[in-house]
């Protein structure tokens, strides 16, 4: 008989998930009577093992060959804590650790518990929203823009839908300087199309002036890239979006700038950059190893010099000064920012930015690019405080994305998916969980249709040749129906990467950044996403909590509840029918059959959401 404790179940730990300072939390542990237990305590410590508190248990009673022990704990300070149990039995004292959802003596992991600020709030408009992500150069072109000040050299292509350039030039450089001309006016023209997908949030990859088509090499933080249009074009875009009930999130790229920029000015185009010397107002932003040709840069790319984020002048420019970068774009209609490579930004910088953002606009949103579990993320040997300091309202939910893809690719029978679903739900604050950017693909990953059926080759020439066969595409669409259903029914904000709803394929950058196929969309797939968007408007699917009911053998069921209402989801990826054993109103279904006696079951690749 095992000792029983599962932090994901309210019977053993209440409340579920994170706490606030001094909040009472009840713990219960069941120990076989045969152990003749005389003492139990729970030991809390920091990540490095420094003790922070010990709480004794009292015996509650005996039932079914188990002694039940309970205690109430509370922690006074925000932070990330870990705990384990010390037990004294008839054989002597021992320690109890975590092993999956079971327990294990003397070896295993510690349980995790975050204590978060009591005043930690996230924007209501982001909770359960539908996000539409756009790579601006490749979405829609409308008319021509004034390219007089566009950084040279660039290629303006006239073959909308052609394959993005990927080959290096004669110097071995991949310049990413081919443009198809997508612009603000094009996005504005398609806002009603985006809104009809159910989207209430528009997330744009970088729009600031830059040399490259991806624009992560910022040349001017406050000026739109000429290829996209003017400030007035952007204001028109945000105004129209707001009229349609949509919010706009911009990419904040603050760990580095472009070498070809106002601030660094490696090529002397702008006239007063850091390479000019200490007389430049931007000199203190950068770290020169040998002036002016050797400097710290992002991941070794000399085109992307690192900035010193805690430099006072830099922080004034980004957040505190008159017409700071934050204030500039908020005044033009932006509603929040997504922080690129947030784990490479100092905690203090992120905290300052969040506080200043909320001063400028109390309901502004701050998202972060995090690829792992953000609650215990370590970067450069430091635990990040994204939630314990209330820094981020949301993160890109790659842990769920990876798990959903593995499940749909039949690399997991559902048990691993269920585990990561509940782990994130437990580790993250509930107000963050409801805002999580639940993505299946992005500008940094292969297109979801391709990822669901293909192993992505290592080299770009190989990736350039990948095109799905009819059989592969049919299977990919079936799997995408499962994946997107999960994406839209789990807590958080499902994010559609532009063109996924139209059936776009492609491997990694730059093949995942091709032009939207206007006039050649997969209409059936688009209709599927529109239906999912309508379903997501249900309040339980926007705000409800999560509990997995069953998982395994290619099947998954989970329930979400909110204010006394309950919706149960069933997913069947297996070859065998799955009984839904739930009566109620069907909100959404595919490949579902109902017998004359009222019983419902899912055929293979069937899904349903039932309000019970």
LINKA-V976548 format. One line per field, one symbol per residue. ss: DSSP state (H for helix, E for strand, - for the rest). phi: phi as a letter, one per 30 degrees, with the letter a starting at -180 (. if undefined). psi: psi as a letter, one per 30 degrees, with the letter a starting at -180 (. if undefined). A space follows every 10 residues. Layout:
# LINKA-V976548
ss: ???
phi: ???
psi: ???
This chain:
# LINKA-V976548
ss: ---E------ --EE----EE ----EEEEEE EEHHH---EE EEEEE----- EEEEEE-EEE EEE--EEEEE EEE-----EE EEEEEEEEE- -EEEEEEEE- -EEEE---E- EEEEEE---- ---HHH---- EEEE-HHH-- ---------- ----EE---- ---------- -------EE- ---HHHHHH- HHHHHH---- EEEE---EEE -------EEE EEEE------ HHHHHHHHHH HHH---EEEE EE---E---- ---------- ---HHH---- --HHH--EEE ---EE-EHHH ----EE---- -HHHHHHHHH ----HHHHHH H----EEEE- -HHH--HHHH HHHHHHHHHH ----EEEE-- -------EE- -EE------- ---EEE-HHH HHHHHHHH-- ----HHHHHH HHHHHHH--H HHH---EEE- -------HHH H--------H HHHH-----H HHHHHHHHHH HHHHHHHHH- --EEEEE--H HH-------- ---------- --HHHHHHHH HHHHH---HH HHH---EEEE EE--EEEEEE EE--EEEEEE EE-----EE- ----EEEEEE EEEE-----E EEEEEEEEEE E-
phi: .cdcabddcd dcbbddidbc eiddbccbbc beeddhdcab bcccadedjd dblbbdccdc lbahibdcbb acbabdbdlc bbbbccbcbd cjdacbbcbi cccadiakcc dcbcccddcd bbdddcdidc cbcbcedcca cbiccdcecd dcdbccdcce jddedbdddd ciccdhccbc jebddddedc ddeddddjdb bcccdecdea ddddidceca dcbddeddkc eddddddddd dddciccbcc dccccabddc bedchecidc jbddddjddd dceddcccdb dccbadbdhi dddbddccdc ddddddddbc ddhdeddedd ddjdclbcdd hddcceeddd dddddddddd aecdcbcbdb ccdddbdcbh ibddcecdch dcdabddded eddddddddi cbdjdddedd eddddddced ddedceddcc aadcbdeded ddbcddddcd edddcdbdde dddddddedd ddddddedcd ejcdccdejd dcjdckddec ddbddddejb dddddddddd dddddddded ddcddbbdca akhibbbabb bahicbbccb bbcddcdbdd hbckdddaab hcbbdedjdc bcdeicbabb dc
psi: klkkkjffkf efkklkblll kgkkkkkkkk kkfffhkfkk lkjklleggk kfkkkkllke akkhgkkkkl lklkkfkklk lkllkkkjaf faklkklkjb galkkfkall lkkkklkfgj llkeffjglk kjkkjefgek kjalljgegk klllkjkgik flkkkfklaf ggkjfhgkkf gkleeeeefg eeeeeffgkf kjkklkflkl elffgfikej fgkkkfffal eeeeeeeeee eefggklkkl kjjgflakei leeeheggef fhlfffaffk fgeffljkej kgfklkljhg jffikkljfg keeeeeeeee lkhleeeeee ffflgakkjk hffgkkeeee eeeeeeefee jfglkjlkjk fajffgkkkh gkklheefgh ekfllkieee eeeeeeefgh fkgfeeeeee efeeeefkke feefgkjjlf lafgllkeee fffkkklele eeeffjkkle eeeeeeeeee eeeeeeeffl kajkkkkkfe ffgklkblkg fghlkkikfg ljeeeeeeee eeeeeffkee feflakkkel klhglkklkk kkhflkkkkk kjflfllkkf hkkakjeklk hkkklfgfkk lklkhlllkk k.
